[in-house]
Amino acid sequence: MAQNLPLSHVIYRPDIDGLRAIAVLAVVVFHAFPNWLKGGFIGVDIFFIISGYLISMILFESLEKGTFEFYNFYSRRIRRIFPALILVLLFCFLFGWFALLADEFKQLGLHIAAGAGFFSNFLLWTEVNYFDNAADTKPLVHLWSLGIEEQFYIIWPLFVWIAWRKKFNFLLITVLFIIISFLLNVKISQQEPIAAFYLPQTRFWELLCGGLLAWFMLYIKKNYSHIRRIECKVFGSKRERLISLLVNIVAFSGLSFLVYGFLNINKELIFPGTWVLVPILGSILIIASGSRAWPNRVILSNRIFVWFGLISFPLYLWHWPLLSFARIIESEVPNYGVRIALVLFSIFLAWLTYKFIEFPIRSGKYKKSTFTMSFLMALAGFLGFSIYYHDGYEFRKSIIVYANNKNELLRTPAVDSECLKYIDNEKPLIPYCRFMNANSKETVAVIGDSHAHVAYPGMAFFLKKKKINTLLLANSGCPPFLGSPTGNNAKEKKDCTERVEQLINLVNKNKDIRKVFIFTRGAIYTTGFEPVNVNKKASIENIVSITEFYNSAQKSINALSQNGKLVFYVTENPELNYPAEACLARPLKRLVKNCSVDKSLVLDRQSSYLKAFNNLKNVTMINSLDAFCPESACIVFDDNGALLYADDDHLSVAGSFFQVDHLLKKFLE
C-alpha cells in the first residue's frame, strides 16, 4: 500500500445515511410484518457494506495523515456503539426481571452476556437445535450482526496498519481474502446454512468489499488521472454529461438490485450463499456512484431518509426486543395493531436514544465516556452471566406465583452415563440416549424421533416400578426407518441414515430387549411442519411420499421382528395449532387461552398417514387419539389441571405420564 498517494478527506455523504435508512426500515418491516417484505433481512448485508466502507475510510485517512492510533480508533468505536447498546441491554434486563419466567430469564441472561461480549453470532450458532426456542422468542437475537461487525473491527484495523507499514500489496491480499471468505460462504451455505449465516469467516467478505470500495474511491484518482485527461480531450464539453449519465445508471442499477432482493429473496432460499451477492452489489453500486448521482442526491439525501439513517443504529437495537417481548408475553404473534404500535414506539425510543445519549457521547462532550462505557458494558456482561449462572433468579417475587408453569414445560435430559455404559461406550451418533437401570434382565426400548424422547420419562418411571429397564434411543427430526432418511440437505440426510442404522443395530444386538416402542411425529414427514410452526423455524423441506415412508417403516419393523423383538408403533399425539405456553398464566399477560383441539382437524391431518400405517405387518399399532381425544375435542390438560404439552406437538413430562396411564400401561405390563 503506497504511502505517497494523495488521500481525499472523508466527506459526509447524506445519501449513505439514506442507504442506512433503507437498510434499517427493511429489517424492521421484515421483523414486524414478514409477509410484507420477505427479503427485508438483506438490510443487514447493506449495513455490512456501509460499515466496511466507512470504517476503512476512517482508517485510510488517519494512516495517510500519520494520526492513526489504536486507542483513538477503538475509543471512537466504543463511544459510537456502546451507549445505545448498554441502554437496550439494561431495558431487556429490567423487563425480563419483572416479566419473564426463570428459564426464559436464564436464556436472556446468556444473550445479554453474549451481546455485551459481541459473540452473539457464535452463541446463536451453537443454540440451533430442534428444541431450541424460535428466534422470535429471543429478544437479543438481532445482535448477531453486531457481533460480526465488532469481530471485523478487531482484525481489520490491525491488518490495514501492518499492510500500510510493511507496504504489502493491499489490493491483492484483500481481494484474496474476499475470494476465500466468499467461497467458504458458498460451500458452507450448502452444507450447514446456519453456520454460514452466523460465522465470521463466511461473512467477513461482505465487510471487506466495503473496505475495498473505500480503497478504490480514495486512491483510484491517482492511478487513473491520465484517463481523465484523455476523456477531456476526446469528449470535451460532453464529458460532464456523460459522467453524470454513467453515475445515474450505476445508482439506478444499485437500487434495482436492492428492490429485486427485497421482493425475491426469502428465508426459504439458501442464504447467504450466492443470493447475498444481490444486496452486496446493489450497495456497492449505490455508494460507488457518489453523491452526484440523481437517486443519491434526490432520493437517498431526502430529509426523511437521512433522519432515519441517523437513528438507524438505535432503531435496529430497539425494534426487535419490543416485538420479541410482546411475542413472549402473548405466546403468539401479536396482532397488526400491536405490532404497528411497537414499531412506532421503537422509532420514538430510537430518536430519544440518538438525541440524548448516542450523539452527545459520540461527539465527545463527556471526556471520560470511553472508560465509563467500557466499565458499564463489562458490568452488563457480568450481570447477564450471573442471571444465567443462577438459573434466571427464581426467587423473584414477580414470578413465584408462576413457578409451576416452568415445571410444566421442563424437558428431560438428552443423554446420561447409564445409557453410554449400556451400549458399551460405543460412540453414539444418536442425540438422545437414556437408560433407566432397574437391575433387570429385561429391557424395553423406546426409539423414534423427538417424540420418543418426550415419551421416555413416563415409561421409565412406570417400568422401574415393574423392575424392567428402559432404553431410549432417538433422533430429532429423523424417524427410525431404514432407507428413507429425512433432512433439509445432503449432510442431514447422511447423518439421519447413519443414526438410524446405528440405532437398529444397537437394539438388535442387545438380547435383553424384548419389546420395542416406536414414536414419531408421523404426518410431519409427508406434509412438513403444518398445522403450526410457531416455535420452530426449521422445516422438513425434502418430504417423502406416504408410500416411501410406509415402506421404510416396514423395513425397520421387519429388521427388529426378525431378531425376536415385539414391535409397537405409537401414532402421534394431536398437534396444537398454538403454542403450549398460550394455555398458561404468566406476568403481564392479558388473557389465558381456552385450550383444546378439534378432533376432526386432527383426523384430517393424520388420515392419509394412518390409513397406510394401519396396514403395517409384524407390529402392534397403538392409536394415541384413544387417550387424547376421547370425545369430539382433544384434551390439553389432565384431570389435575397439568398441561400435557411442552410446545405445539411435544408432550410435557405430565403428558408423558398421562400417555402411560391412559394408553400404554396394558402394553407395558
Buried (B, 14 or more C-beta within 10 A) or exposed (E): BEEEBEBEEBEEBBBBBBBBBBBBBBBBBBBBBBEEBBBBBBBBBBBBBBBBBBBBBBBBBBBBEEEBEEEEBBBBBBBBBBBBBBBBBBBBBEBBBEBBBBBBBBBBBBBBBBBBBBBBBBBBBEBBEBBBBBBBBBBBBBBBBBBBBBBBBEEBBEBBBEBBEEEBEBBEEBBEBBEBBBEBBBEBBBEBBBBBBBBBBBBBBBBBBBBBBBBBBBBEBEEEEEEEEEBEEEEEEEBEEEBEEEBBEBBBBBBEBBBBBBEEBBEEBBBBBEBBBBBBBBBBBBBBBBBBBBBBBEBBBBEEBBBBBBBBBBBBBBBBBBBBBBBBBBBBBBEEEBBEBBBEEBBEBBBBBBEEBBBBBBEEEBEEBBEBBBEBBEBBBEBBBEBBEBEBBBEBEBBEEBEEBBEBBEBBEBBBEBBBEBBEEEEBBBBBBBBBBBEBEBBBBBBBBBBBBBBBBBBBBBBBEEEBBBBBBBBBBBBBBBBBBBBBBEEBBEBBBBBBBBBBEBBBEBEBBEBBBBBBBBBBBBBEBEBBEBBBEBBBEEBBEBEBBBBBBBBBBBBBBEBEBBBBBBBBBBBBBBBBBBBBEBBBBEEEBEBBBBBEBBBEBBEEBBEBBEEBEEBEEBBBBEBBBEEEBBBBBBEEEBBBBBBBBBBBBBBBBBBBEBBBEEBBE
